[in-house]
Amino acid sequence: MVRDRRDTRTMDLLSWQPPEPAVRFDEGQVRGATLSARFCRAMAVALDECGVSRDEIADRMSEYLGVKVSKAMLDAYVSEARDTHTINVIRFAALVHATRDWRLLSLLPELFGFAVVDDRYVSLIRSVQIREKAEELARLADAEERRAKGVSR
């Protein structure tokens, strides 16, 4: 009998993957023929994956908004066939609040080439932008110094 000598209690550092800084749905989850269908699919996925019944989500939304939201309304909002029941932005915010599915927040910014990023990453992103600008300015300063000395590159 061959014994496996690997230590199964120690984490494999090479298998670690950094967390994705932007929150978003996998493209296949929210594919739709129209923008409306895409939003409906995303809301349906969020409701299905949140681990809470639609009745409970409706109750949470009602409490958050201070107005009654029913399960039937939620069902209408996620139905691609019910185009007369489009969710408004206030109720959409309540849905995000109730499901805690931050991927919903990414739907609109992604249309314009932006991403939703956890606030804890904002300073890191900004520091990279500042470093990139500093490198650009350093290159410009070097070029000006060479030009002043009469040396062209």
N, CA, C and O of each residue as an XYZ file, in Angstrom:
612
protein
N       0.839     -1.165      0.000
C       0.000      0.000      0.000
C       0.898      1.248      0.000
O       1.843      1.348      0.783
N       0.581      2.191     -0.894
C       1.338      3.442     -1.001
C       0.647      4.490     -0.143
O      -0.563      4.694     -0.245
N       1.414      5.138      0.686
C       0.859      6.181      1.550
C       1.022      7.541      0.886
O       2.067      7.848      0.312
N      -0.003      8.329      0.973
C       0.041      9.690      0.449
C       0.675     10.563      1.526
O       0.134     10.689      2.625
N       1.810     11.160      1.217
C       2.548     11.924      2.210
C       2.184     13.414      2.223
O       2.758     14.187      2.989
N       1.246     13.805      1.390
C       0.865     15.214      1.373
C       0.170     15.596      2.661
O      -0.583     14.811      3.239
N       0.429     16.793      3.093
C      -0.226     17.341      4.275
C      -1.556     17.930      3.828
O      -1.585     18.963      3.161
N      -2.625     17.295      4.182
C      -3.955     17.749      3.743
C      -4.507     18.854      4.626
O      -5.571     19.399      4.335
N      -3.805     19.194      5.699
C      -4.273     20.232      6.603
C      -3.715     21.606      6.251
O      -4.179     22.618      6.777
N      -2.725     21.645      5.368
C      -2.105     22.901      4.993
C      -2.686     23.371      3.660
O      -2.836     22.595      2.716
N      -3.004     24.653      3.613
C      -3.567     25.226      2.395
C      -2.541     25.223      1.264
O      -1.355     25.456      1.497
N      -2.995     24.959      0.044
C      -2.137     25.028     -1.132
C      -2.138     26.467     -1.620
O      -3.128     26.938     -2.180
N      -1.028     27.164     -1.406
C      -0.957     28.585     -1.760
C      -1.070     28.818     -3.252
O      -1.527     29.881     -3.674
N      -0.669     27.858     -4.056
C      -0.735     28.034     -5.505
C      -2.150     27.888     -6.049
O      -2.434     28.314     -7.169
N      -3.031     27.291     -5.269
C      -4.406     27.142     -5.740
C      -5.269     28.354     -5.393
O      -6.410     28.450     -5.846
N      -4.733     29.277     -4.594
C      -5.489     30.453     -4.183
C      -5.725     31.369     -5.372
O      -4.817     31.601     -6.171
N      -6.913     31.878     -5.488
C      -7.267     32.850     -6.516
C      -7.740     34.119     -5.815
O      -8.493     34.040     -4.844
N      -7.313     35.279     -6.287
C      -7.778     36.514     -5.644
C      -9.275     36.699     -5.875
O      -9.806     36.273     -6.901
N      -9.948     37.330     -4.927
C     -11.377     37.574     -5.132
C     -11.578     38.571     -6.264
O     -10.740     39.441     -6.502
N     -12.678     38.432     -6.943
C     -13.025     39.356     -8.022
C     -13.424     40.685     -7.389
O     -14.345     40.716     -6.574
N     -12.750     41.792     -7.744
C     -13.086     43.064     -7.103
C     -14.437     43.623     -7.543
O     -15.088     44.342     -6.784
N     -14.857     43.302     -8.752
C     -16.140     43.807     -9.249
C     -17.216     42.744     -9.054
O     -16.971     41.551     -9.232
N     -18.401     43.195     -8.689
C     -19.525     42.267     -8.548
C     -20.328     42.290     -9.837
O     -20.664     43.356    -10.353
N     -20.632     41.104    -10.351
C     -21.425     41.010    -11.583
C     -21.939     39.595    -11.747
O     -21.426     38.654    -11.141
N     -22.954     39.464    -12.570
C     -23.492     38.159    -12.913
C     -22.615     37.524    -13.991
O     -21.983     38.230    -14.776
N     -22.578     36.200    -14.027
C     -21.969     35.531    -15.165
C     -22.851     35.834    -16.369
O     -24.077     35.823    -16.262
N     -22.239     36.099    -17.496
C     -22.994     36.512    -18.685
C     -24.098     35.517    -19.045
O     -25.193     35.922    -19.438
N     -23.822     34.246    -18.915
C     -24.810     33.226    -19.268
C     -26.046     33.244    -18.374
O     -27.121     32.814    -18.792
N     -25.900     33.732    -17.162
C     -27.025     33.764    -16.228
C     -28.065     34.810    -16.602
O     -29.247     34.637    -16.306
N     -27.645     35.877    -17.238
C     -28.563     36.992    -17.464
C     -28.722     37.311    -18.950
O     -29.129     38.415    -19.312
N     -28.407     36.361    -19.790
C     -28.547     36.579    -21.228
C     -30.023     36.773    -21.560
O     -30.886     36.025    -21.100
N     -30.292     37.796    -22.369
C     -31.660     38.067    -22.788
C     -31.666     38.776    -24.129
O     -30.695     39.437    -24.497
N     -32.760     38.637    -24.853
C     -32.862     39.238    -26.193
C     -32.967     40.758    -26.123
O     -32.599     41.456    -27.068
N     -33.467     41.263    -25.006
C     -33.626     42.712    -24.842
C     -33.030     43.126    -23.498
O     -32.720     42.288    -22.652
N     -32.882     44.408    -23.326
C     -32.406     44.933    -22.052
C     -33.389     44.585    -20.937
O     -32.981     44.220    -19.834
N     -34.658     44.697    -21.221
C     -35.689     44.356    -20.249
C     -35.585     42.884    -19.843
O     -35.689     42.553    -18.662
N     -35.382     42.009    -20.821
C     -35.255     40.576    -20.535
C     -34.030     40.301    -19.676
O     -34.059     39.444    -18.792
N     -32.957     41.032    -19.941
C     -31.729     40.865    -19.154
C     -31.974     41.228    -17.678
O     -31.542     40.503    -16.782
N     -32.657     42.334    -17.435
C     -32.976     42.731    -16.066
C     -33.904     41.713    -15.402
O     -33.722     41.366    -14.235
N     -34.904     41.237    -16.157
C     -35.823     40.233    -15.608
C     -35.064     38.975    -15.207
O     -35.285     38.431    -14.125
N     -34.171     38.514    -16.079
C     -33.384     37.306    -15.773
C     -32.525     37.534    -14.536
O     -32.460     36.668    -13.663
N     -31.874     38.675    -14.449
C     -31.006     38.957    -13.307
C     -31.812     38.974    -12.003
O     -31.381     38.416    -10.994
N     -32.963     39.607    -12.032
C     -33.784     39.641    -10.819
C     -34.255     38.239    -10.447
O     -34.290     37.891     -9.267
N     -34.616     37.434    -11.443
C     -35.049     36.060    -11.177
C     -33.909     35.242    -10.574
O     -34.124     34.475     -9.635
N     -32.707     35.402    -11.104
C     -31.549     34.691    -10.560
C     -31.302     35.117     -9.124
O     -31.078     34.275     -8.255
N     -31.342     36.413     -8.869
C     -31.121     36.916     -7.514
C     -32.157     36.347     -6.544
O     -31.815     35.944     -5.432
N     -33.403     36.317     -6.960
C     -34.460     35.773     -6.105
C     -34.271     34.276     -5.870
O     -34.458     33.790     -4.755
N     -33.901     33.552     -6.916
C     -33.721     32.106     -6.794
C     -32.517     31.743     -5.926
O     -32.536     30.736     -5.218
N     -31.466     32.572     -5.983
C     -30.227     32.228     -5.291
C     -30.095     32.831     -3.895
O     -29.145     32.512     -3.180
N     -31.015     33.686     -3.497
C     -30.843     34.365     -2.206
C     -31.165     33.481     -1.008
O     -30.819     33.825      0.122
N     -31.821     32.346     -1.238
C     -32.103     31.431     -0.140
C     -33.286     31.826      0.722
O     -33.489     31.273      1.802
N     -34.065     32.784      0.243
C     -35.233     33.259      0.988
C     -36.430     33.196      0.040
O     -36.293     33.423     -1.162
N     -37.598     32.887      0.588
C     -38.792     32.795     -0.254
C     -39.159     34.163     -0.830
O     -38.786     35.203     -0.287
N     -39.884     34.139     -1.918
C     -40.333     35.398     -2.520
C     -41.296     36.135     -1.598
O     -41.325     37.365     -1.582
N     -42.082     35.390     -0.834
C     -42.966     36.043      0.150
C     -42.145     36.840      1.153
O     -42.494     37.975      1.477
N     -41.054     36.254      1.648
C     -40.196     36.934      2.610
C     -39.506     38.140      1.968
O     -39.384     39.194      2.592
N     -39.057     37.982      0.723
C     -38.424     39.113      0.020
C     -39.436     40.246     -0.137
O     -39.097     41.412      0.065
N     -40.676     39.911     -0.495
C     -41.727     40.929     -0.631
C     -41.955     41.636      0.711
O     -42.131     42.854      0.755
N     -41.949     40.875      1.787
C     -42.116     41.482      3.116
C     -40.951     42.414      3.443
O     -41.159     43.507      3.970
N     -39.739     41.990      3.134
C     -38.558     42.830      3.389
C     -38.617     44.119      2.576
O     -38.302     45.200      3.073
N     -39.027     43.981      1.313
C     -39.150     45.166      0.461
C     -40.216     46.104      1.002
O     -40.025     47.320      1.021
N     -41.336     45.545      1.442
C     -42.431     46.344      2.006
C     -41.956     47.127      3.217
O     -42.253     48.314      3.358
N     -41.216     46.456      4.089
C     -40.704     47.116      5.290
C     -39.719     48.223      4.917
O     -39.739     49.306      5.502
N     -38.869     47.945      3.949
C     -37.856     48.910      3.518
C     -38.499     50.153      2.902
O     -38.068     51.279      3.148
N     -39.537     49.926      2.100
C     -40.178     51.026      1.375
C     -41.292     51.720      2.162
O     -41.597     52.889      1.927
N     -41.884     50.993      3.087
C     -43.031     51.545      3.798
C     -44.317     51.448      3.003
O     -45.312     52.084      3.350
N     -44.308     50.661      1.942
C     -45.517     50.388      1.145
C     -45.556     48.892      0.855
O     -44.524     48.222      0.855
N     -46.746     48.384      0.609
C     -46.927     46.949      0.405
C     -46.364     46.516     -0.948
O     -46.691     47.085     -1.990
N     -45.515     45.501     -0.901
C     -45.037     44.813     -2.103
C     -45.447     43.359     -1.927
O     -45.167     42.752     -0.893
N     -46.109     42.800     -2.933
C     -46.589     41.421     -2.826
C     -45.708     40.467     -3.637
O     -44.936     40.886     -4.498
N     -45.844     39.197     -3.342
C     -45.143     38.172     -4.116
C     -45.589     38.242     -5.579
O     -44.782     38.046     -6.487
N     -46.863     38.518     -5.800
C     -47.383     38.619     -7.176
C     -46.674     39.743     -7.944
O     -46.393     39.605     -9.134
N     -46.387     40.857     -7.252
C     -45.643     41.947     -7.892
C     -44.245     41.485     -8.278
O     -43.774     41.752     -9.383
N     -43.579     40.781     -7.345
C     -42.239     40.261     -7.659
C     -42.285     39.337     -8.861
O     -41.445     39.428     -9.756
N     -43.264     38.450     -8.880
C     -43.400     37.522    -10.006
C     -43.594     38.283    -11.316
O     -43.045     37.899    -12.348
N     -44.375     39.358    -11.271
C     -44.601     40.169    -12.475
C     -43.323     40.882    -12.900
O     -43.039     40.980    -14.094
N     -42.549     41.380    -11.937
C     -41.307     42.077    -12.258
C     -40.301     41.170    -12.961
O     -39.561     41.632    -13.830
N     -40.263     39.912    -12.608
C     -39.260     39.002    -13.199
C     -39.775     38.267    -14.428
O     -39.030     37.518    -15.061
N     -41.036     38.474    -14.769
C     -41.605     37.814    -15.942
C     -41.278     38.608    -17.206
O     -41.663     39.770    -17.339
N     -40.574     37.976    -18.116
C     -40.243     38.645    -19.379
C     -41.493     38.895    -20.215
O     -41.509     39.800    -21.050
N     -42.532     38.105    -20.001
C     -43.766     38.245    -20.769
C     -44.634     39.398    -20.274
O     -45.485     39.880    -21.022
N     -44.446     39.846    -19.052
C     -45.278     40.903    -18.465
C     -44.595     42.249    -18.627
O     -44.111     42.816    -17.647
N     -44.548     42.764    -19.832
C     -43.820     44.008    -20.101
C     -44.504     45.259    -19.557
O     -43.943     46.352    -19.634
N     -45.693     45.112    -19.014
C     -46.372     46.262    -18.410
C     -46.049     46.388    -16.923
O     -46.536     47.304    -16.261
N     -45.242     45.488    -16.400
C     -44.897     45.497    -14.978
C     -43.392     45.653    -14.781
O     -42.756     44.818    -14.138
N     -42.836     46.704    -15.326
C     -41.413     46.978    -15.180
C     -41.157     47.569    -13.795
O     -41.860     48.483    -13.363
N     -40.162     47.050    -13.116
C     -39.836     47.530    -11.777
C     -39.244     48.934    -11.865
O     -38.444     49.216    -12.757
N     -39.632     49.812    -10.946
C     -39.041     51.148    -10.939
C     -37.752     51.120    -10.114
O     -37.469     50.139     -9.426
N     -36.992     52.179    -10.187
C     -35.673     52.193     -9.560
C     -35.769     52.127     -8.027
O     -34.892     51.547     -7.385
N     -36.791     52.696     -7.449
C     -36.952     52.663     -5.997
C     -37.218     51.232     -5.532
O     -36.631     50.769     -4.553
N     -38.091     50.551     -6.228
C     -38.382     49.152     -5.868
C     -37.189     48.257     -6.200
O     -36.947     47.266     -5.512
N     -36.456     48.596     -7.232
C     -35.244     47.841     -7.566
C     -34.232     47.963     -6.419
O     -33.599     46.979     -6.038
N     -34.086     49.164     -5.878
C     -33.197     49.366     -4.728
C     -33.674     48.526     -3.542
O     -32.858     47.949     -2.823
N     -34.975     48.456     -3.338
C     -35.518     47.640     -2.249
C     -35.251     46.160     -2.497
O     -34.993     45.407     -1.557
N     -35.310     45.746     -3.751
C     -35.005     44.350     -4.095
C     -33.539     44.026     -3.789
O     -33.235     42.967     -3.242
N     -32.649     44.930     -4.140
C     -31.230     44.745     -3.819
C     -31.061     44.647     -2.306
O     -30.357     43.768     -1.810
N     -31.702     45.543     -1.586
C     -31.640     45.540     -0.121
C     -32.160     44.213      0.449
O     -31.545     43.630      1.342
N     -33.277     43.753     -0.068
C     -33.925     42.551      0.466
C     -33.162     41.271      0.146
O     -33.093     40.365      0.977
N     -32.591     41.193     -1.049
C     -31.870     39.975     -1.453
C     -30.408     40.011     -1.047
O     -29.770     38.966     -0.920
N     -29.866     41.223     -0.842
C     -28.432     41.418     -0.573
C     -27.578     40.892     -1.730
O     -26.427     40.501     -1.539
N     -28.159     40.889     -2.929
C     -27.427     40.437     -4.109
C     -26.878     41.669     -4.828
O     -27.566     42.307     -5.626
N     -25.619     41.981     -4.520
C     -24.985     43.191     -5.041
C     -24.758     43.108     -6.540
O     -24.505     44.131     -7.176
N     -24.842     41.922     -7.119
C     -24.679     41.791     -8.571
C     -25.743     42.588     -9.314
O     -25.504     43.059    -10.426
N     -26.909     42.739     -8.709
C     -27.972     43.519     -9.341
C     -27.524     44.955     -9.607
O     -27.923     45.570    -10.596
N     -26.692     45.476     -8.713
C     -26.203     46.846     -8.871
C     -25.370     47.026    -10.132
O     -25.263     48.140    -10.645
N     -24.782     45.955    -10.636
C     -23.874     46.054    -11.780
C     -24.592     46.177    -13.118
O     -23.977     46.562    -14.113
N     -25.858     45.862    -13.159
C     -26.565     45.805    -14.442
C     -26.506     47.114    -15.223
O     -26.187     47.109    -16.412
N     -26.803     48.208    -14.585
C     -26.820     49.497    -15.273
C     -25.413     50.008    -15.603
O     -25.171     50.376    -16.752
N     -24.477     50.047    -14.651
C     -23.135     50.551    -14.981
C     -22.437     49.763    -16.095
O     -21.700     50.342    -16.893
N     -22.666     48.454    -16.150
C     -22.024     47.642    -17.183
C     -22.435     48.066    -18.589
O     -21.671     47.888    -19.538
N     -23.630     48.623    -18.729
C     -24.090     49.096    -20.043
C     -23.206     50.213    -20.572
O     -23.149     50.451    -21.779
N     -22.516     50.898    -19.667
C     -21.716     52.060    -20.028
C     -20.223     51.863    -19.777
O     -19.453     52.823    -19.760
N     -19.822     50.589    -19.579
C     -18.412     50.282    -19.408
C     -17.871     50.523    -18.009
O     -16.666     50.699    -17.835
N     -18.741     50.533    -17.014
C     -18.312     50.721    -15.634
C     -18.581     49.457    -14.831
O     -19.276     48.550    -15.289
N     -18.022     49.410    -13.634
C     -18.198     48.251    -12.762
C     -18.556     48.712    -11.359
O     -18.237     49.832    -10.960
N     -19.213     47.850    -10.625
C     -19.505     48.086     -9.219
C     -18.399     47.393     -8.424
O     -18.172     46.191     -8.563
N     -17.723     48.172     -7.595
C     -16.585     47.669     -6.838
C     -16.838     47.893     -5.354
O     -17.334     48.945     -4.950
N     -16.499     46.908     -4.558
C     -16.609     47.028     -3.104
C     -15.818     48.251     -2.658
O     -14.704     48.481     -3.128
N     -16.385     49.021     -1.766
C     -15.785     50.272     -1.308
C     -14.364     50.092     -0.761
O     -13.550     51.012     -0.836
N     -14.069     48.925     -0.221
C     -12.731     48.711      0.350
C     -11.638     48.689     -0.712
O     -10.460     48.814     -0.377
N     -12.000     48.535     -1.984
C     -11.009     48.515     -3.063
C     -10.798     49.882     -3.705
O      -9.860     50.052     -4.484
N     -11.637     50.847     -3.401
C     -11.584     52.142     -4.071
C     -10.239     52.835     -3.857
O      -9.661     53.353     -4.812
N      -9.736     52.855     -2.637
C      -8.448     53.505     -2.371
C      -7.310     52.806     -3.100
O      -6.380     53.459     -3.572
N      -7.377     51.489     -3.194
C      -6.336     50.751     -3.917
C      -6.362     51.089     -5.409
O      -5.315     51.274     -6.029
N      -7.548     51.165     -5.970
C      -7.688     51.522     -7.383
C      -7.160     52.933     -7.606
O      -6.431     53.193     -8.564
N      -7.532     53.823     -6.726
C      -7.067     55.214     -6.836
C      -5.545     55.293     -6.724
O      -4.919     56.074     -7.440
N      -4.939     54.498     -5.838
C      -3.476     54.521     -5.705
C      -2.801     54.052     -6.987
O      -1.757     54.585     -7.364
N      -3.380     53.063     -7.660
C      -2.823     52.611     -8.937
C      -2.941     53.720     -9.979
O      -2.007     53.944    -10.749
N      -4.068     54.409    -10.013
C      -4.239     55.514    -10.952
C      -3.198     56.607    -10.688
O      -2.624     57.159    -11.626
N      -2.960     56.912     -9.427
C      -1.983     57.951     -9.072
C      -0.583     57.511     -9.476
O       0.180     58.307    -10.022
N      -0.233     56.247     -9.213
C       1.095     55.735     -9.598
C       1.281     55.775    -11.113
O       2.352     56.139    -11.600
N       0.235     55.399    -11.860
C       0.324     55.446    -13.320
C       0.543     56.877    -13.797
O       1.346     57.113    -14.700
N      -0.157     57.824    -13.205
C       0.008     59.230    -13.580
C       1.407     59.707    -13.214
O       2.024     60.444    -13.983
N       1.921     59.300    -12.047
C       3.272     59.678    -11.627
C       4.312     59.141    -12.612
O       5.268     59.839    -12.946
N       4.128     57.909    -13.075
C       5.051     57.327    -14.061
C       4.998     58.107    -15.370
O       6.032     58.366    -15.986
N       3.791     58.481    -15.792
C       3.639     59.272    -17.010
C       4.340     60.625    -16.874
O       5.043     61.062    -17.785
N       4.144     61.280    -15.731
C       4.786     62.577    -15.496
C       6.305     62.436    -15.421
O       7.033     63.310    -15.892
N       6.785     61.342    -14.833
C       8.230     61.111    -14.766
C       8.802     60.937    -16.168
O       9.876     61.459    -16.467
N       8.098     60.214    -17.026
C       8.552     60.052    -18.420
C       8.584     61.397    -19.139
O       9.521     61.683    -19.884
N       7.563     62.220    -18.918
C       7.522     63.547    -19.535
C       8.673     64.422    -19.028
O       9.314     65.132    -19.803
N       8.925     64.361    -17.715
C      10.024     65.143    -17.142
C      11.357     64.692    -17.712
O      12.199     65.533    -18.029
N      11.576     63.395    -17.853
C      12.815     62.864    -18.436
C      12.979     63.351    -19.875
O      14.074     63.736    -20.284
N      11.892     63.332    -20.632
C      11.957     63.785    -22.028
C      12.309     65.273    -22.093
O      13.095     65.686    -22.945
N      11.734     66.075    -21.202
C      12.036     67.505    -21.175
C      13.495     67.751    -20.785
O      14.148     68.636    -21.338
N      14.000     66.966    -19.834
C      15.404     67.113    -19.435
C      16.337     66.765    -20.596
O      17.337     67.446    -20.822
N      16.004     65.704    -21.329
C      16.821     65.332    -22.493
C      16.773     66.431    -23.558
O      17.783     66.775    -24.171
N      15.561     66.972    -23.758
C      15.401     68.030    -24.745
C      16.225     69.265    -24.336
O      16.854     69.904    -25.180
N      16.214     69.591    -23.041
C      16.963     70.747    -22.542
C      18.471     70.557    -22.739
O      19.197     71.525    -22.968
N      18.929     69.332    -22.651
C      20.358     69.028    -22.816
C      20.727     68.851    -24.282
O      21.895     68.668    -24.624
N      19.707     68.908    -25.149
C      19.969     68.770    -26.581
C      20.093     67.324    -27.027
O      20.554     67.053    -28.136
N      19.692     66.411    -26.189
C      19.748     64.985    -26.533
C      18.342     64.543    -26.899
O      17.406     64.663    -26.109
N      18.218     64.030    -28.111
C      16.911     63.529    -28.508
C      16.911     62.012    -28.360
O      17.962     61.372    -28.388
N      15.800     61.490    -28.213
C      15.680     60.035    -27.994
C      15.555     59.304    -29.270
O      15.445     58.078    -29.270
